[in-house]
């Protein structure tokens, strides 16, 4: 795939960047990091709730992606269930299980448009930062819960080799190798190759095999070039391949994971992003051009039972292109600062999603209902297996203009911003079903004689279109205590926005309804009504503070928030014997709560960290036509998240065998819950905690880590759902441990 970004990689263009410190504290961000372009370089000086995890903490907690950072950040929760396509993220009661994400993701400036590609491993992460609360004014669609920026290690700040080998429970192995070279003072490049294998933890009773096995590999090529003192470039190319089992869903009635048809998830991704930075006279201009491609296949035994009801295969091929051009007034001594920009994107999605009815599904879901309705003329299907075929093409395009102004008046800092966003989404669909059945006549003596033959030929096609125009304001006021206390207090009012879309998985239900109506039972669905869902909006109010004490030995970040959400998107499994899930809009919800993050060094070489998030998210008005859920908790969003950590570093005066000069001990605990599993709040996961620990032996050129996760072997559930009236859940992973060996030279 030839792109402008990849072309510039080939000619080795990149940008300079400063070294990234290994700490939990907020730091000066890299020159070309998106956040540095659009926000203050020091996040604790801005009116935003933010958490930054440095490289040392990333390695101590074995963080290799977003999912392993869950709970470390207050009110930030990513459950581990299903497969890597199920990249559900919940922040402050806002979340998404399917389709549009509620939290944005950038990796080395490349924005990820499809949440199906969010869950991946990445080697040599330099930092992870999470901005909580809507970031829609500067970053647009699908950032109403926040924004995550992952930055990988820069070849400008590190040169040499980095190797990593890991072995752990579940027959799990990982490896990574990275080379970082600085060709001259202006040009540097790096190449990383990584891979992993997991045997699995959950076994299928049906065939005795482990379900959640996985094999993956990835490559990343990062190049940075400072062409002149005013012009610089950075380009990152990455690609990954995944082959995964997954979906160890346990049938509650039997207490077993037991199903007969295969389940797996396969994925190929390609991403390339070019960042150009130009420093002019009194302004800077940054252009971020990115292309991304995902090609995946999710195949499911959709009934998750040891019976042949139906299966689903969803294949998608999506290519997206984004362009973000940001102009910013050069930071100076003046009281007024500004930035403005233009953003555009286009993505093209092709999807094939056939649902195959099998013997038990035909018998109990179709023949049984038809024959109960007309027992004197029973039917029998031609074959014991037939597909409901659905093909989709979904092109989406959009553009935005945004501006933000800041004014400082002594201790007071005022910020106001606005974004105008326009988007067009189109769905072209083709649904097909070619099958048939025989009608018999029940004679008086109980015998059946052929009566008639019915051929079913359904070929439905059509086109749906949605247009969205939105304005997203943000206003903040910050008071800086400088001169008296180290810190500030702030207030923010902002609007969040999550795009609408199409329920492609409901087309099998639409086809099934068409088929049943031909047979004289049931009725047809209105495609436009059941397939489309509306955007989600929120009005957000936040009070917060960043404080420092004891000459930096203790820092505290606090925030209180209230979110008024309209048309919140909810993923539901329709009642009855349906074959799909659907996104619906709740009338109105509200979420309120608070967060606190403390970091302190009571003595030299000892760091203590505590983060806590509380969220009370409820329905204000949600009537699904059968039940009114006013006052009920929003499902899947945890009420509490807790992270406690103590890190002790013991320097050795005399090196031990192998040159060991430091011992590190990391003890931590993550807590989550209560989580309600349905709108009626009849099922829930109580609060639970998992303990972890890492022992590190560090030398100048290598480090050995011995680590453990869920050392208490806590029993908990990560997911619950109902399908065809049956209840299923997924258990959390048991106690795990392993060793990690790192080399640098």
N, C-alpha and C positions, 0 to 999 in steps of 0.2 A: 504494500500500500504506500504510494508515494504521497507525502505531505510536505508542506513548507517546513514544519517543525523537524521532520526527520531529515530533510535536506540540510538544514543548518547543523544538525548533529553530525552529519557526514563531513562537514567542513570544520568541525570542532569549535563551535562557538559556545561560550558559556560566560557566567558572571562570577565576580569575586564574592567571597563570603568570609565572615569572621569565624573563629573557632567557637564551638558551642560548649559551654561548661557542663560538667557532670554534676548536676545538682537538681533539687526539687524546686529551687527558687525561680521566680520569673526573671528572664534574662533579656538582654538586647537581642532582638530577633535578627535573622540574617537580612542582608540588604534587599534581596529579591524575594523574600518570603511574602506571600499574599497579605498576611496580617500586617507586616511592616509597611506594605504599600497603602493599605486602607485604614490602619489604626495606629495608635501610638506604639512606638517601639517598646516602651515599658508598659505592659498591660496593667500593672498595679497603679499606674498614674491615670488610667482611663476609667470611664464609668461603665464597666463591664465585669460580669462574673466570669472569671477565667481561672483555669488550672493548667500549669505547664509541668510536664514530667520530663526530667533530664535524662541523659544517656545512662548515668550510673544507676538510677532507679529503674530504668527500663531493663537493664541487664540483671539487676538483683531480683526483679519480679518476673523475669523471663517473658517480658512483653514483646510480642512479635506481630501485633496487629491490634485492632480496636477491641476485639472481644476480650483479650487478656487484660485490657485496661479497665474493664467493667468494675464499678464500685470504688476504684481508687479515686475517682472523681466524684464528688457528692452529687446525688440525684442523677447519676449516669449509669444506666443498667443495660447490658446486652445479654440476654439469656442464651445458653448454649443448648440448642435442640435442633432436631431435623437434620439439615445439612447446611453447607455454606451458602446456599441460596437464601436461607431464612435469616437474613441479617437484620433482625428486629432490634431497634434502639429506642429506649424510653428515657426522656429527660423531662422532669417536672410534670409528669402526667401526660406528656405529649409523646406519641410514638406511632409506629407503622409496622404492621406485620407483612404487608404485601404492597406492591405497586410503588407509589411515590414515597420517598424517604421523608422523615421529619427532621433529620439532621444532615447537614451538608458535609462532604468529605473532599479535602484536597490533599494530594500527595505530591510534594515538590512542585507546587503551583498547579498541578493538573486536577481540575474538578471532575469528580466521578458523578455521572448523570444517572446511572442505573444502580439501585441498591443491591441488586442481585450480585454485583461484583464487589461489594463492600468488605466481605469477610475473606481475607487473604493474609498469608504470612509475608513479612518483609524483613530482609536482613539489614543490619547496621542502621537502625533508627537512631537519629540524633536527638529528636525531641518529638513530643506529642503535646499539642495544646488544644484545649477544649473551651470554646466560648459558649456559655450557657445563656439561654434566652434568645429571642428572635434576632437573627442577623440579616433579615430580609432587605433592609434598606440598602445595604452595601453589597449583599451577596445574592439577593433575589429568591427565587422559588425554592421551596423545599428546605429552608433553613430556619423554620419557625421554632424548632427546638434548640437550635444552636449550630455550631460549626466546629469541625475537627480539622486541624492541620497537622499532617505528618511530614516531618522533614528528615531526609536521610543524610548520612554523613557526607561532608563536602571534601572533595579531593584538594581543595585549596587549603583546608585546615588540617588535613591528615594525609601523610604519604607513607606508603608501605603496604604490607599485606595484613589482612585480618582473616583468621580462620576460626570456625566454630564447629564443634562436634557435640552431639547430645544423644543420650540414650535414656529412656524412661519406661515407666509402666505401660502396660497395654501393647508391648512389643513395638514401642515408638522410637523412631530415630530421626534426627535432623542433622543437616550439615550445610555450611555456607562458606564460601571463599570469596574474598574481595581484594582487588588490587587498586590502589590509589596512587596516581602519579602526577607530579607537577612538572610539566615539560619545560616551563620557564616561569618567570614572575607573573605572566599574564595568562597562561594557558595550563589547565589541569583537566584530567579525566579519570574516570574510575569504571571498573567493570565488576559486577557481583553476580555470582551464580549460587543458587540455593536449592534445596530439595528436602523432602521429608517423607516418611512412611509411618503409618499407624496401623497396627493389627486390629485394634478395636477393644471395646469394653462390654458391649451388649450382644447377647447371643439370641438368634432366632430359634425358637423351639421347633419350628416346622422342619428345618433341615439341619439344625445344630451348628450353623455357621455364624461367625461374628458379622454383625451388620455394619458397624460404623468404622470400617476400614477405610484407609485413605492413602493415596500417593500423589505427590505434588512436586512441581519444579518451577523455578522462576529465574529470570535474568534481568539485570538492570544495568544500563549504560548511562552514566551521567558525565556531562562535559561542561566546563565553565571557561569562559574567555572574556578577558577585559580588553576589548579592541583598542580603546583610547581611554583617557581619563574621564570622558563623558559618556562613553557608550560601552555596554557590556551585555553579555548573553549567557544564558544557562539553558541547557537542554537535557531532559531526562527521557530516555526510552526504556520501557519495561514490557515484559511479556510473561505470562504464567500459564501453566497447564495443571488441571486438577482432575483426578479420577477418584470418586468417593462413593461409599455405600450410603450409610446414614438411615434416618427415619426409624429409630428403635422405639416405636410407639407401643406402649403396653395397654392391652385391653383390660380395663379395670375389673370387669366381671370375672375373668380368669386369672388375673394377676400375672399374665405372661405376654411377652412379645412373640406373636405367633401368626405369621401370614405366609401365603404360598407363592405369590408372584414377586418378581424382582423389584427392588427399589435401588435407585442410584442417582448420582448427580455428577455430570461431566461438564467441564468448563474450560474454555480457552479465552484469554484476554490479551489485548495489546493496547498500550497507552504510550503516547508521545506528547511532550509538552515543551514549548519553547517560550522562555521569558526574555524579553528585551527591555533593557533599562537605559534611558537617556536622561542625562542631567543637563538641562538648559539654563538659561539666565533667569533665575527666579522661579523655576519650576522643574519638576521631573515628570517624565512620561514613561509609563510601563505598559508593555503589550504582552499579554499572555495568550498564546495560541495553543490549543490542545486538540488532539484527536484520540478517540478511544473506540475500541471494538470489543464486543463480547459475543461469543458463540457457545451456547450451552444446551444441555439436554437433561431435563428432570423427568425421570420415569418412576411412577408410583403404583404400588398395589393400593388403590385408593380406598378400599374398604378396610384394609389392615387386619383382615381376618383370614383363617385358613380355608376360606371358601372362595370360589371363583365368581365374584360379583362383577367388578369392573376395574380397569386399569387406566391410567392417564400417562401420556407422554407429551411433555411440553418442550418444544425446541424453539429457540429464539436466536436470531442473528441481528444485533443492533450495532450501528455505527453512528457515532456522534462527533460533532465538531463545535468547538466553542471559541469565542474571541472576546477578550476583555481588555479594553484600553482605558488606563487610569491616568489622569492628570492631577498633579498635586503641587500646591504652592510650596516652595522650598522652606523648610523649617528655619526660622530666624528669630530675631528678638521681638518681632512685632506681636501685637496682641491677637491678630486675626490670622487664621489658617483655614485652608479650604482644600477640598478635593472633589473631583467630578469624573464621570466616566460613562462609557457606552459599552453595553454587553449584548452579544448575539449568540444564538445557538441553533443548531439543526441536528436532529437525530432521526434515523430511519430504522424502524423495527419491523422485522418479518418474523412471524410466529406460526407454528403449526402445533395444534393442541388436540389430537384425537383422543377420545374416550372410547375404550373398547368394552362393550358389554359381553360378559361371559355366561356360562351355563346357569349358575345360580342367580345371577342378576337378571337374565332373561326370564327364568322361571318365577322368581319371587317378586321382582319389581315390575314386570310387564304382563306375562301370561296370567299370573295369579290375580292381579287387579282386573284384567279384562274378563277373565272367566268368572270371577265373582259377580261382575256386573251383568253377565249374560251366560249363565251356566248351561243353557240349552243349546248354545252354539259356541262351544269352546274352541280355542285356537291352539296351534302348535307352530313354533317358529321354524323356518326353513333350516337354519343352522344354529348351533349352540354358541356362536360367537359372531359378532358383527360390530363394526366401528361407527361412531358418530364423528365425522371429520369436520374440523374447523381450521381454516387458514385466515390469517390476518396480516394486513400491512398497515402500520401505524406511523406515518410521518408526523413529526412535531417540530415546530419552529417558533422562535420568539426573539424578542429584543427588549432592551431596557435602557433608560437614561437615569442616572442618579447623581446626586450632589449632597455634600455635607459641608457645613461651615462650623468653625469653632472660634470662640472669642473668650479671651482671658481678661478678667477685670480684677486684678489683685489675687486674692485667694479664690475667687469664683471663676469657674470654667463653664461656659455654656456651649452646647452642641445642638445643632438642628440639621436634620437630613430628610430627604424625600427621594423616592424611587417610583418611576412610572414603568410598568411592566405589561407587555402585550404578548399573548401566546395563542397559537392556533394548533389544535390537535385534530387529526383526521383518522378515522377507522374505516378501512375497506375490508369487508369480510365475505367469506364464501363458506357456507355450511352445507355438508352433503351427507346423505344417508341412502344407501341402496341395499334394500333387504326385502323381506317378504314373509308371509305366514299363510298357513292353511286353516280354513274354517271348517269345523266338523259339525254334524248334527247329532245330538244325543237322542237315540231312539228309545222307545218305551222299554225295551228289554235291556237297556244300559249300554248297548254297543254304540260305537261312533262310526258314522259314515261320512265320507268327504262331501262337503257342501259347496265351498267356493275357495278361490285362491286370490289373495290380495298382494300385489306388488307395491312396495313403498319406495318411491323415488323422490327424495327431497333435495333440491338444489336451490338454496336461498342465498342471495347475495345482496349487498347493499353498501351504503356509505353513510357514515355519521360524522358530524363535525362539531367541534366545540371551540369557542373563542372566549378568551378571558382577558380582561383589562383590569389592572389593579394599581392602586397607589399605596405605598408603604412608607409612612412617616416614622421618624424617630427623634425624640427630644430628650436631652439629658442635662442635668445640672450637677456639678461637682464642686465641693468646697475642700480646698487643700489646707491641711493643718500646718504646713511647713513653718518652722520657726518655733512651734510649741510642741506638737506631737508629730511623729513620723507617720503620715498617712492621710486619708481623706474619707469623706462620706459623700454619697451620690444618690441621685434618683433618676429613674429612666421611665419614659412612656414610649411604647413602640407597638407596631402592628406586625404580626406574623402571617405568612401565607404559604399554603401547601396546595399544589396544583391538583385539579380534578383529572379524571381519566376514564378508562373503559374497563369493565369487568369481563375480560376475555374468557375467564374460566366458566362464566355463566352460559356460554354459547352451547355447551353440552346440555345444560338444563333447558335452554330454549329449543334445541333440537328434540330433546326428549318430549317436551310439551307438544311440539308439532306432531311427533309420531303418535302420541297418545290421543291427540285430537282426531287424527285420521282414523284411529280405531274406535272413536266414539266415546272416549272417556277423558276427562280432564279438559284443559283448554290451552290455547296458545298464549304465549307471553308477548307483551309489547316490547320489541327489541330495544327501542329507544329508551324505554323506561327502566328496564332491568339492567341494561349494559352500561349506561353512563352513571357516573357519580360526580357530585359537585366539589368545587374547591373547599378548602378548610381555611378559616380565618381566626385570628386571635388578637385581642387587645391586651397588652401586657403592661403591668405596673410593678416596678421593682425599686427597693431601697437597699443600699449596700454600703460597705465600708472596707477599705484596705488599711490595715494598721501594722505598725512595727514598734517593737519595744526592745529595751536593753541593748541598744546599739546594734540592732539587727539579729540578736540572738533568738528573738521570738517574733513571729509574724502571724497575723490573723486576718482572714477574709470572711466577711459575713454578708448575708443577703436575705431579704424577705421578698416574696413575689406573690402576685395575684394575676391569674390568667383567665380572661373571659373569652371562651372559644365558641365560635359559631360553626355549625355544620361539620362537627368533628367526624373524621372518617373512621369508621369502625369495620373491622373484618369479622364477618359472621358466616356460620354454616347454616344455610336455610333449613327450616324444619322439613321433616319427611325423608323420603328416599331420593335425595338429590345427589348429583355427581360433582358438584362444584361448590366453591366458596364465593362469597360476594362482598364487595365493599359497599357499605351504606353510610349515610350521613345522619348522625345524631343531631337533634334539633339544637341543643345548647349544652355546654358543659362548663365547669369552672374548676380551676386548680389553684391551690394556695399552699404556701409552705415556706421553708427556709433552708439555708445552708450555712455551714461553718467549716472552715479549714484552718488548722493550726499546725505550724511547723516551729520547732524549737530545738535549741542546742543547750541543754542544762549544764553540760560539761564538755570539755574537748573530746572529739571523736565519737560523741553520742548524739544522734539525731532522732527526735520523736515526731511523729506525724499522726494527726487525727483529722479525719474528715467525716462529716455527717450531713445527710440530706433528708429532709422530711417533706412529703408531698401528700396533700389531701385533695384528691381529684374525684369529683362526683358529677353525675348527670343533673343538670338543672331542668332539662326538658327533653325526654327521649321516649317516644311511643312508637313501637315497631308494628303497630296494628293489632297486636295481641296483648301486650303488657306495657304498663307505664313504669319506667325505671327512675323516675325523679327521686333524687336523694341517694341513689345507689352509687357505689364506687365504680370508677372506670376500670374495666378488666385489664390485666396484664401489666399495669404500671405499679411498681412497688411503692409502698407507703414510706419505707425507710431504707436508706443505704448507709452503711457504716464501714469505715476503713481505719484500722489502727496499725501502726508500724513503729518498731524500734530498730535502729541500725547502729551497731557498735563496730567501730574500726579500731583494731589494735595494731599499731605499727611495731615492728620488731627491730631492735637496735642491731642485733646480729642476725644476718640472714640464715634461714634454716636450709635444710637439704633442698637442692634444686633452686636456690636463690629466693625462697619465700621471704618476703619482707613485710607482709601485712596479712592480718586475719580479719575477715568481716563476718559478722553475725547479723542476720536479718530475721526478725520475728514479726509476723503480720497476721491480721485477721480481717476477713471480709464478711459483712452481714447484710442480709437482704430480706425484705418482707415487711408486712403482710402483702401477698399478691392475690387478688381475687381473679378467678378464672372465667367468670361469665357475668353477664349484665345483671342477673338476679342476685348475684353474690352468694349463691348457694354452695359454691365450691371455692376453696382458697388454699394457698400455701402459707402457713404461719412463718413468722420470722425465723431465720436460720443463720448460722455462722459457720464459716470454714476457716481453719487455721493453716498457716503456711510458714515455712522456715527455709533459710538458705545459709549454708556455711561456705565461705569463700576463702580460698588460699591463693594469695596473689603474689606473683613475682614480676620482675621487670618486663618479661616477654610473654608470660603466660598466666592464666588464672584457671583454677579448678573450683567449680561450684557443685556442692551436693545439696539438693533441694527436695522439698516435699510440698504437696498441695492437698487440701482437705485432710489434714493429718488426724482430725477428729472423726473421720469417716462419717460425716454428717449425712443423713438420709433426707433428701428433699426432691421436689419436682421442679422441672424447668418449663414445662408446657402441659397444657390440658386443652382438649377440644372434644366436640361431639360430631359424629358423622352417622347418618342413617339411624339416629336415635341411640347409638352406642357411644360410650365414654372411653376416651383414651388419654394417656398421659406419658410423659417421658421423664425418667428418673435422672437426677444429677449424677455426675461421674463420682466414683468412689475414691478412697485414698490413693494417692499417686506419689511417685518419687522418681528421682533420676540423678544423673550427673551431666554437667556441661563443662567442656574444656575449650578455652579460648586461647589463641596465639596471636600476637602482634609482632611484626618484624619488618 
